[in-house]
Each structure stands twice: as structure tokens, then as C-alpha cells.
């Protein structure tokens, strides 16, 4: 009698399945590259990009004194390396308008009697700082105070009694005022952009699996063979998730108001209009990822790979103004960078559509570029 074949053991089956999966993984070069590239890129981002030291901060100045000493104060701020060259404004209202639009992080007013105040040893200037970003506001105001108080006023014009002994050099008193967030609470800064993080995660995570899931199920070629163009297919896929994205937007915004009292200062309609190009660009980016990759694992990994740098470099957690040159510009390729700018202007500053047309335009261009890339990719697959 021949011996009865024994069934393979439990661990033998596990080893066989593991060997099969390892063989598949070994040939998935795209996934392996991303697995090792992601930690390297994140290490570089957290090691080089994240900083709390202001660089190239935009500011404006109203010099009502227009004296040698006031110009020297402006030159000291410009030469500090923390600020861009100060933009001159002709009126108080113009400086506040630039703060409102987010075109400046600080507005310094040098009074007309600045030289006389220096002679009387009571020099003062006024500094209004955008407080919607508490971390940047605190650092910017601190540097302004440091630079102003460090200015050498000993070379001031002589007082009338030239025989009198020189007086004591008093540091310049900087009267600070924080706009949009007077108490510099962190809550407003984070909650104002929480919708951007949620929508980024939703749009990329959901749409990156759309086409690749159909390809794995064998229905992708059937979709391409329908009497529809690739653009029609993409737009049809975007509509339902766009509606879901708006539910997420209004839910997150309403809960931030109900639970923490952080309500949008701008119009809800403006908030909805600003969100549209961002949702379209993010959903389109997810579709493009799905059209490029071959497996669901690659789609998930790439979407996460894109979401993390987007959050780090966009400015929703750490202000992008504090990032070094090069890294700060790199963050401009992510839709979340431009949406959080528009979102914070509407929610925190009460801005209207006229104040956010620039980020909306950039997001619209991003959506158009992604749509063209998807059309090219799907057409190539269909051919």
C-alpha cells in the first residue's frame, strides 16, 4: 500500500502565502521606491523645512516723520534678514487694508513728532501685527520690538541748550496691537483651516482608488468604451464626491462654531465659492493618481505620500512664512497651500471674494492642468 499523503502543516501554508506575496512585492518596483523615498523626504522636511524663525516677512510702514532717524529705523528692520523691504503707504487706511488682505504681516506707524519725542527721550512707534497666526505674530512682534529698542538714538539732533549734558538714551517704545486675534489664541489659527485638512484627506483618499479599483475588477475598459469622453467620465466621478465634500465643509465649520465659538467672519456663500476650485483640484488630483498607478496599494501609498507633505508645507499647521526659501516656494505646488490662504482670509479676517481672487485663480489653473493630464492619460490607455 502506498503511503497516504499528509496535508501540509499550518505554518507551511503561511510560508507559502508569504512567499507568494513577497514575490509580488519584489516585482512592484514603484511601491518599493515610494516605501524608501517617503521617510527620506519626511526627514528632510522636518529637518530643514520646519522652523519658527521668521524669514522674508512682508510688512508696510507709514513714516509720518520722514526724518533721518525714522529712515534709519526702517533700514534696520529691512537689513535684519527677517523682513522683506518695507512697503511705504500713504495713509493709515491703506496700511490696514493691506493687513486685511493678508499682503502684510505687520504695519508700523512712525508718528510725525518722532524726532521731537526722541529729543524728549520718549520715542514711540505703533506696530499693528496680523494676529490670525499666533506663532508668526508673536515672533514678528518680538523682532520688531528688539530692532526698535536696539536702534542707536544717540546721534539724534541736538537739543536747544547745546551746553547741557547729554540726556539718557531711551529705547524706542513699540506700542503693539494684534489684529483679527487680539489674544493670540491658537484655537482660531488651527480651526480656521481644519476644513482644508479634512477635504484634502477625503478627496485624495477616495478618488485615488476610483479608477484603479475598476481596473482591478475588470470594469475599467468597459467604462472607457462607453460613448463618453475621458473628461465626461472624470467630471461624472467628481460630482458625487464634490457634494460630500461640501457636507464635510459645512459640518466642520458649524461644529467649530458650536463647540468653540469660532464662526466665519466672512460670508458663508463666499466660503462655498472659495472651496469649489480647491475641491475640484483635489478630486482631480486623486483621479490622476488613480489613472497612473496599477494597484490599490500603490494608490493608497501615493495618496498618503501626497497628503503628509501637503499638510506640512501648506501652512495649515506651521506658518509657511517661517519656512526657508525654496521650501516655502515648494509648498506652492499643493492645492492646500492656496486654499488655506483663502480660507483663513474669509474665516478669520472676514474677507470677500475680491480679497481671495489670487488663490482662487491658482486653484482654477491647477484644476485645468490636472484635467488635461487626466485626459492625456486616459486617452493613452484607451488607444
C-alpha atoms as one frame of an Amber mdcrd trajectory, in Angstrom:
protein
   0.000   0.000   0.000   1.174   3.456  -0.848   1.575   5.921   1.934  -1.225
   8.460   2.318  -0.017  11.975   1.554  -0.133  14.133   4.637  -1.766  17.553
   4.272   0.654  20.447   4.587   1.032  21.902   8.033  -0.373  25.207   9.250
   2.901  27.102   9.110   3.780  25.598   5.740   0.651  27.199   4.283   1.524
  30.502   5.918   5.038  30.334   4.489   3.720  29.546   1.012   1.344  32.500
   1.021   4.078  34.754   2.423   6.468  33.662  -0.322   3.837  34.422  -2.971
   3.150  37.908  -1.562   6.868  38.622  -1.228   7.376  37.697  -4.877   4.629
  40.099  -5.924   6.048  42.849  -3.710   9.566  42.275  -5.012   8.435  42.976
  -8.572   6.427  46.087  -7.573   9.304  48.491  -8.020   7.133  51.600  -7.873
   5.863  50.690  -4.418   9.344  49.815  -3.153  10.720  53.156  -4.336   7.939
  55.025  -2.541   8.412  52.981   0.639  12.036  54.126   0.941  11.553  57.593
  -0.535   8.807  58.653   1.875  10.844  58.503   5.118  13.765  60.233   3.407
  11.581  63.099   2.190   9.790  63.445   5.526  13.137  63.540   7.354  14.308
  66.332   5.068  11.054  68.240   5.515  11.054  68.021   9.301  14.786  68.633
   9.496  15.004  71.536   7.082  11.569  72.971   6.350  10.077  73.348   9.817
  11.254  76.438  11.620   9.805  79.057  13.948  12.215  81.768  12.841  10.592
  84.393  10.579  12.096  84.902   7.145  11.097  87.333   4.423   8.082  88.618
   6.345   6.139  91.262   4.363   5.485  94.493   6.233   4.373  98.049   5.480
   5.305 101.337   7.093   3.676 104.746   7.354   6.512 107.209   8.000   4.851
 110.447   9.056   8.104 111.768  10.465  10.243 111.320   7.345  13.450 112.173
   9.182  16.932 110.690   9.162  16.203 108.753  12.349  12.894 107.318  11.110
  14.528 106.235   7.852  17.320 104.623   9.847  14.755 102.656  11.836  13.212
 101.399   8.601  16.635 100.438   7.256  17.406  98.493  10.441  14.246  96.424
  10.010  14.947  95.836   6.308  18.535  94.772   6.979  17.651  92.382   9.796
  17.087  89.442   7.439  13.715  88.694   8.973  11.664  91.085   6.858  11.254
  91.991   3.228  11.932  95.632   2.310   9.153  97.643   3.903   6.469  98.890
   1.513   5.601 102.555   2.028   1.946 103.503   2.376   0.476 106.967   2.260
  -2.312 106.606   4.789  -3.404 104.717   7.867  -6.339 103.194   5.995  -4.084
 101.822   3.236  -1.877 100.042   5.760  -4.871  98.466   7.485  -6.237  97.387
   4.102  -3.011  95.501   3.401  -3.317  93.749   6.734  -6.902  92.858   5.853
  -5.874  91.334   2.524  -3.009  89.405   4.090  -0.490  91.311   1.966   1.460
  92.297   5.087   2.095  90.670   8.431   2.884  93.931  10.221   2.032  97.612
   9.844   4.360 100.110  11.528   3.374 103.742  12.034   6.081 106.285  12.843
   4.423 109.446  14.238   5.081 112.924  12.881   6.674 114.062  16.153   9.080
 111.133  16.279  12.229 113.300  16.215  10.897 115.600  18.919   9.926 112.598
  21.029  13.480 111.281  20.714  14.825 114.612  21.900  12.466 114.445  24.874
  13.525 110.823  25.477  10.014 109.479  24.930  10.252 107.881  21.442   7.258
 105.788  20.411   6.099 103.932  17.322   2.966 101.930  16.712   3.041  98.357
  15.391  -0.090  96.536  14.257   0.519  92.839  13.669  -1.677  90.264  11.970
  -2.638  88.026  14.891  -4.542  85.410  12.887  -1.361  83.329  13.032  -0.356
  83.470  16.726   3.090  81.926  16.312   4.151  84.232  13.493   2.577  87.246
  15.205   4.472  86.638  18.435   7.801  86.190  16.667   7.294  89.126  14.292
   6.268  91.500  17.072   9.189  90.329  19.196  11.694  91.069  16.439  10.141
  94.467  15.778  10.457  95.376  19.446  14.026  94.088  19.563  15.091  96.024
  16.463  13.382  99.237  17.543  14.802  99.185  21.055  18.249  98.363  19.735
  18.338 101.413  17.463  21.059 103.864  18.440  19.328 107.189  19.095  22.414
 108.895  20.492  23.015 110.540  17.120  19.773 112.466  17.440  19.686 116.186
  16.687  20.977 118.333  19.481  18.524 119.922  21.893  18.201 123.673  22.108
  20.599 124.014  25.057  23.820 122.762  23.486  25.789 123.329  26.697  23.615
 120.940  28.680  24.969 117.430  29.324  23.628 114.721  27.027  20.491 113.021
  28.235  19.948 109.360  28.774  19.210 107.382  25.598  15.761 105.858  25.982
  14.845 102.827  23.868  12.041 103.240  21.387   8.714 102.188  22.882   6.785
  99.950  20.446   3.051 100.062  21.104   1.735  96.759  19.776  -1.740  95.784
  18.712  -2.766  92.424  17.298  -5.489  92.384  14.681  -8.035  89.605  13.964
  -6.940  87.666  17.062  -6.134  90.134  19.881  -5.409  87.440  22.478  -3.278
  85.312  20.092  -5.248  82.168  20.814  -4.036  79.122  18.881  -7.579  77.787
  18.566  -8.576  80.270  15.879  -5.480  79.522  13.820  -5.998  75.754  13.702
  -9.795  75.654  13.467  -9.859  78.204  10.646  -8.092  75.712   8.361  -9.364
  72.391   9.741 -11.732  72.070   6.788  -8.776  72.172   4.391  -7.126  69.186
   6.089 -10.364  67.190   6.115 -11.142  67.924   2.471  -7.614  67.078   1.347
  -7.778  63.730   3.102 -11.260  62.994   1.720 -10.632  63.988  -1.884  -7.295
  62.253  -2.326  -8.112  59.118  -0.351 -11.418  58.454  -2.106 -10.599  59.428
  -5.667  -7.169  57.789  -5.778  -8.891  54.406  -5.530 -11.630  55.095  -8.104
 -10.164  54.062 -11.449  -7.641  51.584 -10.094 -10.437  49.719  -8.294 -12.365
  49.469 -11.571  -9.222  48.221 -13.289  -8.741  45.507 -10.702 -12.398  44.490
 -11.019 -12.136  44.365 -14.797 -14.696  47.110 -15.479 -12.251  49.870 -16.410
 -12.097  49.023 -20.120 -15.883  48.879 -20.210 -16.010  52.404 -18.797 -13.606
  53.672 -21.438 -15.623  52.009 -24.208 -18.780  53.932 -23.315 -19.880  56.731
 -25.706 -18.365  59.345 -23.394 -15.161  61.325 -23.489 -12.496  60.972 -20.767
 -13.374  64.456 -19.486 -17.032  63.471 -19.136 -16.035  60.347 -17.230 -13.862
  62.346 -14.851 -16.426  65.088 -14.241 -19.117  62.491 -13.654 -16.957  60.866
 -10.991 -16.225  64.208  -9.327 -19.812  65.393  -8.848 -20.969  62.988  -6.065
 -17.816  63.400  -4.036 -17.927  67.151  -4.534 -21.330  67.152  -2.827 -19.912
  65.043   0.012 -17.003  67.492   0.328 -19.426  70.374   0.859 -21.202  68.437
   3.590 -17.841  67.930   5.298 -17.010  71.635   4.893 -20.214  72.938   6.447
 -20.243  70.277   9.161 -16.676  71.074  10.244 -17.310  74.826  10.112 -20.567
  74.595  12.043 -19.073  72.328  14.716 -16.121  74.687  15.168 -18.612  77.467
  15.797 -20.936  75.493  18.066 -18.231  73.852  20.171 -15.536  76.524  20.260
 -17.194  79.739  19.111 -15.027  80.081  16.011 -17.513  81.260  13.366 -16.550
  82.594   9.922 -16.342  86.358   9.913 -16.928  86.382   6.189 -19.926  85.252
   4.184 -20.883  81.568   4.080 -21.574  81.994   0.383 -18.050  83.308  -0.160
 -16.754  80.327   1.797 -18.626  77.943  -0.504 -17.408  79.699  -3.662 -13.785
  79.704  -2.464 -13.998  75.978  -1.726 -15.169  74.947  -5.210 -11.854  75.249
  -7.133  -9.985  73.586  -4.276 -12.353  70.615  -4.168 -12.166  70.225  -7.943
  -8.364  70.424  -7.976  -8.018  67.928  -5.106 -10.528  65.479  -6.548  -8.898
  65.770  -9.968  -5.504  65.091  -8.444  -6.891  61.944  -6.836  -8.286  60.786
 -10.196  -4.911  61.387 -11.831  -3.180  59.264  -9.196  -5.724  56.521  -9.803
  -5.152  56.712 -13.553  -1.369  56.420 -13.178  -0.954  53.625 -10.632  -1.582
  49.939 -11.258  -2.667  48.617  -7.868  -4.724  49.795  -4.919  -1.686  49.524
  -2.664   0.200  51.989  -4.833  -2.800  54.330  -4.865  -3.116  54.328  -1.076
   0.602  54.834  -0.574   0.841  57.697  -3.068  -2.209  59.444  -1.634  -0.730
  59.302   1.884   2.640  60.278   0.439   0.993  63.390  -1.025  -1.235  64.241
   1.952   1.543  64.415   4.572   3.849  66.861   2.728   0.786  68.854   1.736
  -0.145  69.383   5.386   3.442  70.105   6.414   4.263  72.581   3.627   0.891
  74.240   3.075   0.870  76.308   6.245  -2.154  74.782   7.978  -0.077  73.611
  10.960   3.117  75.677  10.766   3.035  79.074   9.026   4.662  78.850   5.622
   6.138  82.331   6.154   8.542  80.760   8.647   9.894  78.236   6.154  13.236
  78.808   4.418  13.380  79.988   0.828  12.971  77.172  -1.653  10.958  75.026
   0.746   8.387  77.812   1.049   8.032  78.006  -2.741   7.854  74.208  -2.995
   4.704  74.249  -0.898   3.021  76.293  -3.629   2.545  73.176  -5.763  -0.004
  71.811  -3.285  -3.636  72.979  -3.593  -3.940  73.093   0.203  -1.416  75.978
   0.372  -3.657  78.267  -1.643  -6.900  77.095  -0.102  -5.727  77.689   3.451
  -4.728  81.238   2.479  -8.200  81.932   1.080  -9.916  80.034   3.891  -8.172
  81.941   6.663  -8.869  85.264   4.989 -12.587  84.521   4.826 -12.909  82.851
   8.232 -10.505  84.967  10.286 -10.417  88.343   8.542 -13.919  88.436   7.095
 -12.534  88.944   3.589 -14.702  88.909   0.479 -14.162  87.366  -2.930 -12.211
  90.417  -4.060  -9.578  89.628  -1.433  -9.143  85.964  -2.382  -9.199  86.035
  -6.178  -5.477  85.233  -6.416  -5.568  81.853  -4.595  -8.829  81.017  -6.389
  -7.170  81.712  -9.739  -4.204  79.491  -8.867  -6.526  76.664  -7.810  -8.503
  77.030 -11.022  -5.318  76.762 -13.085  -4.274  73.688 -11.082  -7.600  72.004
 -11.830  -7.281  72.772 -15.557  -3.745  71.335 -15.670  -4.778  68.179 -13.794
  -7.787  67.750 -16.092  -5.571  67.923 -19.171  -3.166  65.395 -17.629  -6.039
  63.003 -16.891  -7.373  63.373 -20.421  -3.954  62.554 -21.840  -3.520  59.543
 -19.544  -6.947  58.043 -20.185  -6.689  58.623 -23.932  -3.341  56.827 -23.973
  -4.867  53.855 -22.164  -7.849  53.772 -24.496  -5.602  53.831 -27.577
